[in-house]
Amino acid sequence: MTILQIVTHPNEVLETACDRVLDFDKKLVKLLNDMYETMLEADGVGLAAPQVGVLKQVAIVDVGDKHGRIELINPVILEARGEQVGPEGCLSFPDVFGEVKRADYVKVRAQNRKGKVFLLEAREFLARAILHEIDHLNGVLFTSKVTRYYEPGELEEA
């Protein structure tokens, strides 16, 4: 597996809507595996394809809970409700953290690496991570939703 270069802001690829995945082939499997390794190496909990320069609707999330590694291909938000406000960061914005309001519950339809459609329901931190990555696929950055930026060291003190 290959550790990929993470695209950092500013870069127009981060604000570009991604194309649907049509080919569920070995290239897709390699992309998913490389993205996962890259995310782990960078100590992240999610990574979207545009963050590695690929404009495809592909994202990976692993918040370290019972769900483990979640691969989202061509994800669609079916339902989002409730509200949570909390800190977010992004591998494409090193050392930038801000407070973001997100839904507390999300229901998503997506495809797996073989093209099979599945439904996923998530709450709290997992919902936040999934919504953050789906935003990336639509060219939306978390900085557009920040209500307050954290000062350096502020999160460690909390």
Summary of the structure (lengths in Angstrom):
residues: 158
radius of gyration: 14.8
end to end distance: 36.4
largest distance: 46.1
contacts: 475
relative contact order: 0.20
helix: 28%
strand: 35%
